[in-house]
């Protein structure tokens, strides 16, 4: 009996592994086709250096065994961009004292800015952000009550936060409320809590470029 259970387990494992292989293969092919159409480079390999190079971004510091893969890079609409899948692990212990590993995957987009900026984080207002406020991590309020209600904005440089979240940016973010934005050093980034379909990548590259276009020109005046 135990032998047959073991065989069934092995068969299920093989079937799951096979369909996982097919799914990953299809995604690589779709990402490569997209990169070719957009004139971008594509790298399917696991890249740990990219994660280390941008570890100042909060989203890329989570967990362990961090790496980017299925990476699109190059110039897109006159901007240097990166778009990639990202992986990290977290660990927990179950009631039996056994260590368990959870694998997390999501999509990440970076646009390179010409100068260095202070840290700024913009995300949906939610349960976690409200806990942070209760612990003293206040977010920045804006004249738009709807924007302040829907988004949590944090930066040590309030002037930069207000300059970035100008009226046009606020209007755009209210219409695109699924976006999570990070700015720090020379990176403007948007991220998601899941891996996007390959068909959604170009649309989000456009949204990233749009956010860059809504940053006021005076922010890039190095003499100010």
TITORFI-948080 format. One record per residue (C-alpha): residue number from 1; residue in one letter; x, y, z. Coordinates in Angstrom, 2 decimals, decimal comma. Layout:
% TITORFI-948080
num NUM; residu A; c1 X; c2 Y; c3 Z
...
% end
This chain:
% TITORFI-948080
num 1; residu X; c1 0,00; c2 0,00; c3 0,00
num 2; residu X; c1 2,75; c2 2,43; c3 0,95
num 3; residu X; c1 4,51; c2 1,56; c3 -2,31
num 4; residu X; c1 1,46; c2 2,58; c3 -4,39
num 5; residu X; c1 1,07; c2 5,83; c3 -2,40
num 6; residu X; c1 4,73; c2 6,57; c3 -3,09
num 7; residu X; c1 4,24; c2 5,90; c3 -6,84
num 8; residu X; c1 1,17; c2 8,17; c3 -6,94
num 9; residu X; c1 3,15; c2 10,90; c3 -5,20
num 10; residu X; c1 5,99; c2 10,57; c3 -7,73
num 11; residu X; c1 3,55; c2 10,70; c3 -10,67
num 12; residu X; c1 1,86; c2 13,84; c3 -9,28
num 13; residu X; c1 5,27; c2 15,46; c3 -8,74
num 14; residu X; c1 6,34; c2 14,71; c3 -12,33
num 15; residu X; c1 3,07; c2 16,03; c3 -13,77
num 16; residu X; c1 3,29; c2 19,26; c3 -11,73
num 17; residu X; c1 6,95; c2 19,73; c3 -12,67
num 18; residu X; c1 6,17; c2 19,17; c3 -16,36
num 19; residu X; c1 3,35; c2 21,71; c3 -16,49
num 20; residu X; c1 5,50; c2 24,17; c3 -14,53
num 21; residu X; c1 8,25; c2 23,69; c3 -17,13
num 22; residu X; c1 5,78; c2 24,32; c3 -19,97
num 23; residu X; c1 4,42; c2 27,44; c3 -18,28
num 24; residu X; c1 7,90; c2 28,88; c3 -17,67
num 25; residu X; c1 8,96; c2 28,03; c3 -21,22
num 26; residu X; c1 5,92; c2 29,79; c3 -22,65
num 27; residu X; c1 6,60; c2 32,89; c3 -20,52
num 28; residu X; c1 10,24; c2 33,05; c3 -21,66
num 29; residu X; c1 9,14; c2 32,80; c3 -25,28
num 30; residu X; c1 6,53; c2 35,54; c3 -24,82
num 31; residu X; c1 9,00; c2 37,83; c3 -23,04
num 32; residu X; c1 11,62; c2 37,25; c3 -25,74
num 33; residu X; c1 9,08; c2 38,03; c3 -28,47
num 34; residu X; c1 8,09; c2 41,22; c3 -26,65
num 35; residu X; c1 11,72; c2 42,29; c3 -26,23
num 36; residu X; c1 12,35; c2 41,69; c3 -29,93
num 37; residu X; c1 9,32; c2 43,74; c3 -30,95
num 38; residu X; c1 10,25; c2 46,63; c3 -28,65
num 39; residu X; c1 13,95; c2 46,58; c3 -29,59
num 40; residu X; c1 15,05; c2 45,56; c3 -26,09
num 41; residu X; c1 17,57; c2 43,01; c3 -24,86
num 42; residu X; c1 16,32; c2 39,86; c3 -23,13
num 43; residu X; c1 18,10; c2 37,77; c3 -20,53
num 44; residu X; c1 16,33; c2 34,76; c3 -19,04
num 45; residu X; c1 19,14; c2 33,90; c3 -16,58
num 46; residu X; c1 18,95; c2 34,39; c3 -12,83
num 47; residu X; c1 20,74; c2 37,67; c3 -12,08
num 48; residu X; c1 21,66; c2 38,26; c3 -8,42
num 49; residu X; c1 23,84; c2 41,28; c3 -9,18
num 50; residu X; c1 20,84; c2 43,27; c3 -10,39
num 51; residu X; c1 19,10; c2 42,69; c3 -7,06
num 52; residu X; c1 22,21; c2 43,75; c3 -5,14
num 53; residu X; c1 22,72; c2 46,80; c3 -7,36
num 54; residu X; c1 19,22; c2 48,09; c3 -6,59
num 55; residu X; c1 18,88; c2 46,85; c3 -3,02
num 56; residu X; c1 18,31; c2 50,44; c3 -1,87
num 57; residu X; c1 14,76; c2 49,93; c3 -3,20
num 58; residu X; c1 12,66; c2 48,42; c3 -0,43
num 59; residu X; c1 10,85; c2 45,92; c3 -2,62
num 60; residu X; c1 14,15; c2 44,34; c3 -3,73
num 61; residu X; c1 15,42; c2 43,86; c3 -0,16
num 62; residu X; c1 12,81; c2 41,37; c3 0,97
num 63; residu X; c1 13,67; c2 37,85; c3 2,05
num 64; residu X; c1 16,63; c2 35,77; c3 0,90
num 65; residu X; c1 17,80; c2 34,05; c3 -2,30
num 66; residu X; c1 16,89; c2 37,16; c3 -4,29
num 67; residu X; c1 17,34; c2 37,25; c3 -8,05
num 68; residu X; c1 15,88; c2 38,84; c3 -11,18
num 69; residu X; c1 15,13; c2 36,83; c3 -14,32
num 70; residu X; c1 13,36; c2 37,23; c3 -17,66
num 71; residu X; c1 14,98; c2 40,65; c3 -17,83
num 72; residu X; c1 14,11; c2 43,22; c3 -20,50
num 73; residu X; c1 16,59; c2 46,08; c3 -20,76
num 74; residu X; c1 17,50; c2 48,94; c3 -23,06
num 75; residu X; c1 16,00; c2 52,17; c3 -24,34
num 76; residu X; c1 12,24; c2 52,56; c3 -24,44
num 77; residu X; c1 10,73; c2 55,84; c3 -25,64
num 78; residu X; c1 13,99; c2 57,70; c3 -24,92
num 79; residu X; c1 14,36; c2 56,26; c3 -21,42
num 80; residu X; c1 16,71; c2 53,58; c3 -20,07
num 81; residu X; c1 14,51; c2 50,90; c3 -18,55
num 82; residu X; c1 14,55; c2 47,50; c3 -16,89
num 83; residu X; c1 11,57; c2 45,18; c3 -16,58
num 84; residu X; c1 11,92; c2 41,77; c3 -14,95
num 85; residu X; c1 10,48; c2 38,97; c3 -12,89
num 86; residu X; c1 11,81; c2 38,86; c3 -9,33
num 87; residu X; c1 12,09; c2 36,03; c3 -6,82
num 88; residu X; c1 12,78; c2 35,88; c3 -3,11
num 89; residu X; c1 12,21; c2 33,40; c3 -0,29
num 90; residu X; c1 10,84; c2 33,65; c3 3,21
num 91; residu X; c1 10,94; c2 30,94; c3 5,86
num 92; residu X; c1 8,65; c2 29,87; c3 8,66
num 93; residu X; c1 8,27; c2 27,01; c3 11,11
num 94; residu X; c1 5,08; c2 24,97; c3 11,26
num 95; residu X; c1 3,41; c2 23,53; c3 14,36
num 96; residu X; c1 5,62; c2 20,42; c3 14,12
num 97; residu X; c1 8,79; c2 22,49; c3 14,22
num 98; residu X; c1 9,53; c2 21,88; c3 10,55
num 99; residu X; c1 11,13; c2 24,69; c3 8,56
num 100; residu X; c1 9,13; c2 25,69; c3 5,51
num 101; residu X; c1 10,19; c2 27,81; c3 2,54
num 102; residu X; c1 7,81; c2 30,11; c3 0,69
num 103; residu X; c1 8,73; c2 31,33; c3 -2,80
num 104; residu X; c1 7,52; c2 34,78; c3 -3,86
num 105; residu X; c1 7,42; c2 36,14; c3 -7,41
num 106; residu X; c1 6,47; c2 39,55; c3 -8,74
num 107; residu X; c1 7,06; c2 41,99; c3 -11,62
num 108; residu X; c1 9,30; c2 45,04; c3 -11,27
num 109; residu X; c1 10,02; c2 48,00; c3 -13,56
num 110; residu X; c1 12,85; c2 50,56; c3 -13,28
num 111; residu X; c1 13,48; c2 53,76; c3 -15,23
num 112; residu X; c1 16,89; c2 55,40; c3 -14,84
num 113; residu X; c1 16,74; c2 59,09; c3 -13,87
num 114; residu X; c1 19,50; c2 61,56; c3 -14,86
num 115; residu X; c1 20,14; c2 62,80; c3 -11,31
num 116; residu X; c1 19,95; c2 61,53; c3 -7,73
num 117; residu X; c1 16,74; c2 61,94; c3 -5,74
num 118; residu X; c1 15,80; c2 61,32; c3 -2,09
num 119; residu X; c1 13,73; c2 58,31; c3 -1,12
num 120; residu X; c1 10,01; c2 58,49; c3 -1,83
num 121; residu X; c1 7,46; c2 55,69; c3 -1,50
num 122; residu X; c1 3,87; c2 55,79; c3 -2,74
num 123; residu X; c1 1,47; c2 52,89; c3 -2,26
num 124; residu X; c1 -2,15; c2 52,12; c3 -1,59
num 125; residu X; c1 -3,39; c2 52,98; c3 1,87
num 126; residu X; c1 -4,09; c2 49,73; c3 3,65
num 127; residu X; c1 -4,02; c2 47,81; c3 6,89
num 128; residu X; c1 -0,20; c2 47,60; c3 7,04
num 129; residu X; c1 0,29; c2 51,31; c3 6,37
num 130; residu X; c1 -2,26; c2 52,15; c3 9,06
num 131; residu X; c1 -0,31; c2 50,05; c3 11,55
num 132; residu X; c1 2,83; c2 51,95; c3 10,52
num 133; residu X; c1 1,08; c2 55,26; c3 11,19
num 134; residu X; c1 0,01; c2 54,02; c3 14,62
num 135; residu X; c1 3,66; c2 53,23; c3 15,36
num 136; residu X; c1 4,73; c2 56,73; c3 14,36
num 137; residu X; c1 5,58; c2 56,25; c3 10,67
num 138; residu X; c1 3,39; c2 59,08; c3 9,45
num 139; residu X; c1 2,53; c2 59,48; c3 5,82
num 140; residu X; c1 2,30; c2 62,85; c3 4,09
num 141; residu X; c1 -1,11; c2 64,44; c3 3,59
num 142; residu X; c1 -2,13; c2 66,42; c3 0,51
num 143; residu X; c1 -4,84; c2 68,92; c3 -0,34
num 144; residu X; c1 -6,60; c2 66,20; c3 -2,29
num 145; residu X; c1 -8,45; c2 64,32; c3 0,45
num 146; residu X; c1 -9,25; c2 61,52; c3 -1,97
num 147; residu X; c1 -5,56; c2 61,03; c3 -2,78
num 148; residu X; c1 -4,56; c2 61,13; c3 0,91
num 149; residu X; c1 -7,28; c2 58,61; c3 1,70
num 150; residu X; c1 -6,27; c2 56,18; c3 -1,05
num 151; residu X; c1 -2,47; c2 56,50; c3 -0,97
num 152; residu X; c1 0,24; c2 56,35; c3 1,65
num 153; residu X; c1 3,13; c2 58,70; c3 0,74
num 154; residu X; c1 6,35; c2 58,62; c3 2,73
num 155; residu X; c1 9,57; c2 60,58; c3 2,36
num 156; residu X; c1 12,00; c2 62,32; c3 4,70
num 157; residu X; c1 12,05; c2 65,14; c3 2,14
num 158; residu X; c1 8,50; c2 66,52; c3 2,22
num 159; residu X; c1 9,27; c2 69,20; c3 -0,36
num 160; residu X; c1 10,29; c2 66,56; c3 -2,88
num 161; residu X; c1 7,15; c2 64,57; c3 -2,06
num 162; residu X; c1 4,94; c2 67,59; c3 -2,71
num 163; residu X; c1 6,85; c2 68,45; c3 -5,90
num 164; residu X; c1 6,55; c2 64,88; c3 -7,17
num 165; residu X; c1 2,88; c2 64,55; c3 -6,22
num 166; residu X; c1 1,78; c2 67,60; c3 -8,17
num 167; residu X; c1 -1,82; c2 68,01; c3 -9,30
num 168; residu X; c1 -1,28; c2 66,17; c3 -12,61
num 169; residu X; c1 0,51; c2 63,29; c3 -10,87
num 170; residu X; c1 -2,24; c2 63,02; c3 -8,28
num 171; residu X; c1 -4,88; c2 62,91; c3 -11,01
num 172; residu X; c1 -2,95; c2 60,20; c3 -12,86
num 173; residu X; c1 -2,40; c2 58,06; c3 -9,78
num 174; residu X; c1 -6,05; c2 58,27; c3 -8,79
num 175; residu X; c1 -6,84; c2 56,83; c3 -12,23
num 176; residu X; c1 -4,11; c2 54,17; c3 -11,83
num 177; residu X; c1 -4,52; c2 53,25; c3 -8,19
num 178; residu X; c1 -2,95; c2 49,79; c3 -8,52
num 179; residu X; c1 0,53; c2 51,31; c3 -8,84
num 180; residu X; c1 3,19; c2 51,16; c3 -6,15
num 181; residu X; c1 6,00; c2 53,66; c3 -6,76
num 182; residu X; c1 9,49; c2 54,01; c3 -5,35
num 183; residu X; c1 12,01; c2 56,74; c3 -6,09
num 184; residu X; c1 15,54; c2 56,70; c3 -4,71
num 185; residu X; c1 18,99; c2 57,55; c3 -6,01
num 186; residu X; c1 18,63; c2 57,54; c3 -9,82
num 187; residu X; c1 15,79; c2 55,01; c3 -9,98
num 188; residu X; c1 12,08; c2 55,47; c3 -10,58
num 189; residu X; c1 10,34; c2 52,14; c3 -10,04
num 190; residu X; c1 6,90; c2 50,60; c3 -10,10
num 191; residu X; c1 6,13; c2 47,15; c3 -8,76
num 192; residu X; c1 3,34; c2 44,63; c3 -8,32
num 193; residu X; c1 2,62; c2 41,85; c3 -5,86
num 194; residu X; c1 2,44; c2 39,25; c3 -8,61
num 195; residu X; c1 4,01; c2 38,34; c3 -11,92
num 196; residu X; c1 2,18; c2 40,18; c3 -14,66
num 197; residu X; c1 1,18; c2 38,46; c3 -17,88
num 198; residu X; c1 3,64; c2 39,15; c3 -20,70
num 199; residu X; c1 0,86; c2 41,04; c3 -22,48
num 200; residu X; c1 0,75; c2 43,52; c3 -19,59
num 201; residu X; c1 4,44; c2 44,44; c3 -19,66
num 202; residu X; c1 4,32; c2 47,02; c3 -22,46
num 203; residu X; c1 1,33; c2 48,80; c3 -20,93
num 204; residu X; c1 3,20; c2 49,16; c3 -17,65
num 205; residu X; c1 6,34; c2 50,38; c3 -19,39
num 206; residu X; c1 4,11; c2 53,10; c3 -20,83
num 207; residu X; c1 2,77; c2 53,90; c3 -17,36
num 208; residu X; c1 6,32; c2 54,12; c3 -16,00
num 209; residu X; c1 7,29; c2 56,54; c3 -18,79
num 210; residu X; c1 4,13; c2 58,55; c3 -18,14
num 211; residu X; c1 5,01; c2 58,93; c3 -14,45
num 212; residu X; c1 8,46; c2 60,18; c3 -15,46
num 213; residu X; c1 6,86; c2 62,74; c3 -17,82
num 214; residu X; c1 4,69; c2 64,08; c3 -14,99
num 215; residu X; c1 7,72; c2 64,90; c3 -12,83
num 216; residu X; c1 8,21; c2 68,70; c3 -13,09
num 217; residu X; c1 11,16; c2 69,80; c3 -15,23
num 218; residu X; c1 12,57; c2 71,95; c3 -12,43
num 219; residu X; c1 13,28; c2 68,82; c3 -10,39
num 220; residu X; c1 16,01; c2 68,03; c3 -12,93
num 221; residu X; c1 17,67; c2 71,43; c3 -12,72
num 222; residu X; c1 21,02; c2 70,57; c3 -11,12
num 223; residu X; c1 21,69; c2 74,20; c3 -10,27
num 224; residu X; c1 18,65; c2 74,68; c3 -8,07
% end
